[in-house]
Amino acid sequence: MTAARRSNLHPVPVSLISTRLSQNATLLREESSAAMSEMRAQAQQLHALQYYGEVHVGTPPQRFTVIFDTGSGQLMLPSARCSSQACRKHQTFAVQRSSTAIPVGWADQPLQKANGDFDRDTTVVSFAAGDAVGQFVRDKVCLGTACAFADFVEMTEESKEPFAAAEWDGVLGLAQSLNENTEFNVAQNLLKGGLYDGTMKKPVFSVYLGRKVEDEAEITFGDYHDSRMSSALHWINVSKEGYWQFQFDDITVDGKTTGLCAKHAEKRCQAVLDTGSSLVMGPREDLDAILELLTFKEGTQMPCAASRHFPKLGIRIGTQNFEMEADEYIDRSDPEQADGQGTCWAQLMPVGDTGRGAIFVLGMPFLRAFYTVYDVEAKRMGIARAKHKSKQVIADAGAQVKLVSLRPAGTDLQGKATSRMSNDGKDGSK
């Protein structure tokens, strides 16, 4: 009997690492993943906003709620074998209840059935402020009527944070190619299979997030919708495979160029579209300069009146300038003082080195302002100004997932208790 091997795996972003891979490649991937994981964890601690929806796994299907995360690379679900208290509060995947489930032995042999529980990779997962341990399983994964076979992580241990209090069960990674084997890329397998059987029209998925927490949101596999766009779709090629990463030319403030990208020479600035990040993040030197241009003189918070004007913040790609209005990147607290002063907070976070050089992470402030499309075949992204006042009508909603938006109860900028906010109707918001 072979002893189980243990491989470190960081799914925010998720990287599939096996001891059978070269040691140097493993170390490089771990360092990069760990840096991005820590960065995104800090963002969630500061501004906890999440979007999640349904996925069905196995035969007969077992239902789960998952975060759809373009910054990680595979599906992770709690296991029925998990004894952690955090697992007991969620739906768990039971291998024995699925006639199509195949326990997988090793990460680098994704189609090979395990000989037994002791002859399997054991994966350590770092996620947000906590971690989990799991093993690999292959089974049918379905979004609506679209299904494909894929490998995923069955988590057998979960830390209390962040899993115990989470309203979602797991994470479905949508990154472009963070995994060594395509069998772990659920989105790619769904789209490929859907194109073959006719359930998918295009090799793409698209993301629409409402302007406010209470507004509707959705992710669509196999197509995108003109009714969600108020401008033409602008396509941008992936500049470096792994994340949905692209190159841009400059950052603008009220339409004026800042020249901050010029120092990075031919690489200019790099950015990642990340549905798992609740803030816009970037190199500390650059973000500090931007905050000052946005009139935030000391960090990301400042006292301000309700009438206080702030400039637009833009990302320039060639001749296209994608601008966020002030209310799309700034939170305001209600004024309590007699002079009408409240607090304004820029949803920007300066960070250190990510392991991928100087890179900006465009999280929810940007993704709520713009409708985004991800082409897994052509390796490109489409960006258009989101149209928030229309209701989406889908003729064939088989591969469309409605997203629940959630801002958990906590504290506001002034340290005061806040109530849960969501578009699911449980808190009276709908």
C-alpha positions in Angstrom: 0.0 0.0 0.0 1.4 3.4 -1.0 1.4 6.2 1.5 -0.6 9.3 0.4 1.4 12.2 -0.8 0.7 15.7 0.3 0.8 18.6 -2.2 0.3 22.3 -1.4 -2.4 24.0 -3.4 -3.5 27.6 -3.3 -6.9 28.1 -4.8 -7.2 31.8 -4.4 -5.9 31.5 -7.0 -6.0 27.7 -7.1 -2.8 26.1 -8.4 -2.6 22.4 -9.1 0.7 21.2 -7.8 1.9 17.7 -7.5 5.1 16.3 -6.2 5.6 14.6 -9.6 6.0 18.1 -11.1 9.5 19.7 -11.2 10.5 21.2 -7.8 11.3 24.6 -9.3 8.0 25.0 -11.1 6.2 24.0 -8.0 8.0 26.6 -5.8 7.4 29.4 -8.3 3.7 28.6 -8.6 3.3 28.4 -4.8 5.0 31.7 -4.2 2.9 33.5 -6.8 -0.3 31.9 -5.6 0.4 32.5 -1.9 1.0 36.2 -2.6 -2.3 36.6 -4.5 -4.1 34.6 -1.9 -3.0 36.8 0.9 -3.8 39.9 -1.1 -7.4 38.8 -1.8 -7.9 37.7 1.8 -7.0 41.2 3.0 -9.5 42.7 0.6 -12.3 40.4 1.9 -11.5 41.3 5.5 -11.8 45.0 4.6 -14.8 44.9 2.3 -16.7 41.5 2.5 -18.9 41.3 -0.6 -19.6 38.0 -2.3 -21.5 36.6 -5.2 -22.5 32.9 -5.4 -24.9 30.6 -7.3 -25.9 27.0 -7.8 -24.0 24.0 -9.3 -25.1 20.4 -9.4 -22.6 17.5 -9.1 -23.0 13.7 -9.5 -25.7 11.2 -10.5 -28.3 11.8 -9.2 -27.3 15.5 -8.9 -26.2 16.9 -5.5 -26.9 20.7 -5.2 -24.3 23.2 -3.9 -23.9 26.9 -3.7 -20.5 28.1 -4.9 -18.6 31.3 -5.4 -17.8 31.8 -9.1 -14.2 33.0 -9.0 -12.2 34.1 -12.0 -9.2 34.4 -9.8 -8.9 30.6 -9.0 -8.7 27.5 -11.0 -10.9 24.6 -10.0 -14.0 23.4 -8.1 -13.8 22.8 -4.3 -16.6 21.2 -2.4 -16.9 20.0 1.3 -16.9 16.2 1.6 -19.4 14.0 3.4 -16.3 12.4 5.0 -15.3 15.8 6.6 -15.7 15.9 10.4 -14.8 19.6 10.8 -17.6 21.7 12.4 -17.4 24.0 9.3 -18.4 21.2 7.0 -21.4 20.2 9.1 -23.0 23.6 8.3 -23.0 23.1 4.6 -24.1 20.7 1.9 -21.4 18.0 1.5 -20.5 15.8 -1.5 -21.1 12.1 -0.9 -19.1 10.0 -3.4 -21.1 6.8 -2.5 -24.4 8.5 -3.5 -23.2 9.2 -7.1 -23.1 6.4 -9.6 -20.7 8.4 -11.8 -18.1 9.5 -9.2 -14.5 8.3 -9.6 -12.0 8.9 -6.7 -8.8 10.1 -8.4 -5.4 9.1 -7.1 -2.9 11.7 -8.3 -3.2 15.2 -9.5 -1.0 14.5 -12.5 -3.1 11.4 -13.5 -6.5 13.1 -13.5 -8.3 10.2 -15.3 -6.8 7.4 -13.2 -9.1 5.8 -10.6 -7.5 5.5 -7.1 -6.7 2.1 -5.8 -7.8 3.1 -2.4 -8.0 6.0 0.1 -4.4 5.6 1.0 -3.2 5.7 -2.6 -4.2 9.3 -3.2 -2.8 12.8 -3.2 -3.8 14.8 -0.2 -4.1 18.5 -1.0 -3.6 21.4 1.3 -5.7 24.4 0.3 -5.1 28.0 1.4 -8.3 30.0 1.1 -8.9 33.5 2.3 -8.2 33.6 6.0 -8.2 29.8 6.5 -7.3 26.5 4.9 -8.7 23.1 4.1 -7.4 19.6 3.2 -8.9 17.5 0.4 -8.6 14.8 -2.2 -9.5 14.6 -5.9 -12.7 13.2 -7.4 -14.0 13.1 -11.0 -17.7 13.4 -11.6 -20.4 15.1 -13.7 -20.8 18.8 -13.0 -23.9 20.7 -14.2 -24.8 24.3 -14.6 -28.5 24.3 -15.5 -28.9 21.8 -18.3 -25.2 22.1 -19.4 -23.0 19.2 -18.0 -19.5 17.9 -18.3 -17.2 15.6 -16.5 -14.4 17.3 -14.5 -12.0 16.7 -11.6 -12.4 18.7 -8.4 -11.3 18.8 -4.8 -13.4 17.0 -2.2 -12.5 18.9 1.1 -12.1 16.5 4.0 -11.1 19.2 6.6 -12.0 22.9 6.8 -10.9 25.6 9.2 -13.5 27.6 11.1 -12.5 30.7 9.1 -13.8 31.5 6.6 -15.9 28.3 6.0 -18.0 28.0 9.1 -19.9 31.3 8.7 -20.0 31.2 4.9 -23.4 31.1 3.3 -21.9 29.3 0.3 -20.6 25.7 0.3 -17.6 25.9 -2.0 -15.7 27.6 -4.8 -15.9 27.2 -8.6 -12.7 28.5 -10.1 -13.0 30.1 -13.6 -9.4 31.1 -14.2 -8.1 30.7 -17.7 -5.4 28.0 -17.2 -4.0 27.8 -13.7 -4.2 24.0 -13.6 -1.6 21.7 -15.1 -4.3 19.4 -16.4 -7.5 20.5 -18.3 -9.6 17.9 -16.5 -9.6 20.3 -13.5 -10.8 23.3 -15.5 -14.6 23.0 -15.0 -15.5 26.0 -17.2 -13.4 24.9 -20.1 -14.9 21.4 -20.0 -18.4 22.7 -19.8 -18.0 25.0 -22.7 -16.2 22.4 -24.8 -18.8 19.8 -24.2 -21.6 22.3 -24.6 -20.3 23.4 -28.0 -20.2 19.8 -29.1 -23.8 18.9 -28.0 -25.3 22.2 -28.9 -26.1 23.5 -25.4 -23.5 26.2 -25.8 -23.4 28.8 -28.6 -20.0 30.3 -28.0 -16.8 29.2 -26.0 -17.4 32.1 -23.5 -18.9 32.9 -20.2 -20.1 36.4 -19.2 -20.5 38.1 -15.8 -23.1 40.8 -14.9 -23.1 42.3 -11.4 -25.7 44.8 -10.3 -24.8 48.3 -9.3 -26.0 47.7 -5.7 -25.9 44.7 -3.4 -29.7 44.4 -3.7 -29.7 44.3 -7.5 -29.8 41.2 -9.7 -26.7 39.5 -10.9 -25.8 36.6 -13.1 -23.2 34.5 -14.9 -23.9 33.0 -18.3 -22.0 30.1 -19.9 -21.9 29.8 -23.7 -23.1 33.3 -24.6 -23.3 37.0 -23.7 -26.2 39.5 -23.9 -26.3 42.8 -25.7 -29.1 43.9 -23.4 -26.7 44.0 -20.5 -24.4 46.4 -22.3 -24.8 50.2 -22.8 -21.6 50.4 -25.0 -19.9 48.2 -27.6 -17.9 45.2 -26.4 -14.2 45.9 -26.6 -12.0 42.8 -26.9 -8.6 42.5 -25.2 -6.1 39.6 -25.6 -4.8 37.8 -22.6 -1.2 39.1 -22.0 0.0 36.3 -19.7 -1.8 32.9 -19.4 -3.1 31.8 -16.0 -5.3 34.5 -14.8 -7.6 36.7 -16.9 -4.7 39.1 -17.3 -4.3 41.9 -19.8 -2.0 44.8 -20.6 -3.2 48.4 -20.4 -1.6 51.7 -21.3 -2.4 54.2 -18.6 -4.6 55.2 -15.6 -6.7 58.3 -16.0 -8.3 60.7 -13.6 -11.2 62.7 -15.0 -10.0 61.6 -18.5 -6.4 63.0 -18.0 -3.5 60.6 -18.3 -1.3 60.0 -15.2 1.7 58.5 -17.0 2.0 55.8 -14.3 2.3 53.0 -16.7 5.2 54.5 -18.7 7.8 53.4 -16.1 7.0 49.7 -16.8 8.4 50.0 -20.4 6.9 47.7 -23.1 4.9 45.7 -20.5 3.2 48.9 -19.5 0.6 48.1 -16.7 -0.9 44.7 -16.2 -4.4 44.0 -14.8 -6.4 40.9 -13.8 -10.3 40.7 -13.8 -11.1 39.0 -10.6 -14.7 38.2 -9.4 -13.3 36.9 -6.1 -11.9 40.3 -5.1 -14.1 42.9 -3.5 -11.7 45.8 -4.1 -9.4 47.3 -6.8 -5.9 46.5 -5.7 -2.5 47.6 -7.1 1.2 48.3 -6.4 1.5 50.5 -3.4 3.5 53.2 -5.1 1.0 53.6 -7.9 -2.1 53.3 -5.8 -0.8 55.9 -3.3 -0.3 58.3 -6.2 -3.7 57.6 -7.6 -5.4 58.2 -4.2 -3.8 61.6 -4.0 -5.0 62.5 -7.4 -8.5 61.4 -6.3 -8.1 63.9 -3.4 -7.5 61.2 -0.7 -4.5 62.7 1.0 -4.1 60.2 3.8 -5.0 56.6 2.8 -8.3 55.4 1.6 -10.6 57.3 4.0 -11.5 60.9 4.5 -14.2 63.0 6.0 -16.6 64.3 3.4 -20.0 66.0 2.8 -22.6 64.3 0.8 -22.1 67.0 -1.9 -18.4 66.4 -2.2 -17.3 65.7 -5.8 -14.7 63.2 -6.7 -13.1 62.6 -10.2 -13.7 59.7 -12.5 -11.1 56.9 -12.4 -10.2 55.2 -15.7 -8.2 52.3 -17.3 -7.0 53.3 -20.7 -6.5 50.4 -23.2 -5.4 51.8 -26.6 -7.9 54.5 -27.5 -10.6 53.1 -25.2 -10.9 54.6 -21.7 -13.0 52.5 -19.2 -14.0 55.0 -16.5 -15.6 54.4 -13.2 -17.8 57.2 -11.8 -17.1 58.3 -8.2 -20.0 56.4 -6.7 -18.7 53.2 -8.4 -15.4 53.2 -6.5 -16.3 55.1 -3.3 -18.4 54.2 -0.3 -20.1 56.9 1.7 -21.4 56.7 5.3 -24.4 58.8 6.3 -23.4 62.1 7.9 -24.0 62.3 11.6 -22.4 65.6 12.5 -24.2 68.9 12.5 -22.1 70.2 9.6 -23.3 67.3 7.4 -19.9 65.6 7.4 -19.7 61.9 6.8 -16.9 59.5 5.8 -15.9 58.6 2.2 -13.8 55.4 1.6 -12.2 54.6 -1.8 -12.5 50.9 -2.6 -8.8 50.8 -3.5 -6.1 48.8 -1.7 -2.4 49.4 -2.1 -0.5 46.1 -1.9 3.0 44.7 -2.2 4.5 42.4 -4.7 2.1 39.7 -6.0 4.8 37.4 -7.4 3.7 38.4 -10.9 5.3 41.9 -11.0 3.4 45.2 -10.9 -0.2 44.2 -11.4 -3.6 45.7 -10.7 -6.5 43.4 -9.6 -9.8 44.7 -10.9 -12.4 43.4 -8.4 -16.0 44.2 -7.8 -15.9 48.1 -8.1 -14.8 47.6 -11.7 -16.9 44.5 -12.4 -20.1 46.1 -11.2 -19.4 49.1 -13.5 -18.6 46.9 -16.6 -20.1 43.8 -18.2 -17.3 41.3 -18.9 -17.0 38.4 -21.3 -14.3 35.6 -21.1 -13.4 33.7 -24.2 -11.6 30.5 -23.2 -10.8 29.5 -26.8 -9.5 32.8 -28.2 -7.9 33.7 -24.9 -9.4 37.2 -24.8 -11.7 39.3 -22.6 -14.5 41.6 -23.7 -15.4 44.7 -21.7 -18.4 47.0 -22.1 -20.2 49.5 -19.9 -22.9 47.6 -17.9 -26.5 48.5 -18.5 -28.1 48.4 -15.1 -31.6 49.6 -15.6 -32.8 46.8 -17.9 -34.2 43.4 -17.0 -32.6 40.5 -18.7 -34.8 38.1 -20.7 -33.2 34.9 -21.7 -34.8 32.6 -24.3 -32.6 29.6 -23.3 -31.5 29.9 -19.7 -30.0 26.4 -19.5 -26.5 27.6 -18.9 -27.3 30.8 -16.9 -26.9 31.0 -13.2 -28.5 33.7 -11.1 -26.0 35.0 -8.5 -26.8 35.8 -4.9 -25.1 39.0 -3.8 -24.2 39.2 -0.1 -22.6 41.7 2.2 -22.6 39.9 5.6 -23.6 41.8 8.8 -20.6 43.6 10.3 -19.4 47.1 10.9 -19.3 50.2 8.7 -16.5 52.7 8.2 -17.2 54.3 11.6 -17.2 51.0 13.4 -21.0 50.8 13.8 -22.9 47.5 13.4 -24.5 46.9 10.0 -27.2 44.5 8.9 -26.9 41.7 6.3 -27.5 43.0 2.7 -28.4 40.7 -0.2 -30.6 40.3 -3.3 -32.0 37.0 -2.1 -35.0 38.5 -0.2 -34.1 37.0 3.1 -33.4 40.3 4.7 -36.4 42.2 3.3 -34.3 43.9 0.6 -36.6 42.4 -2.1 
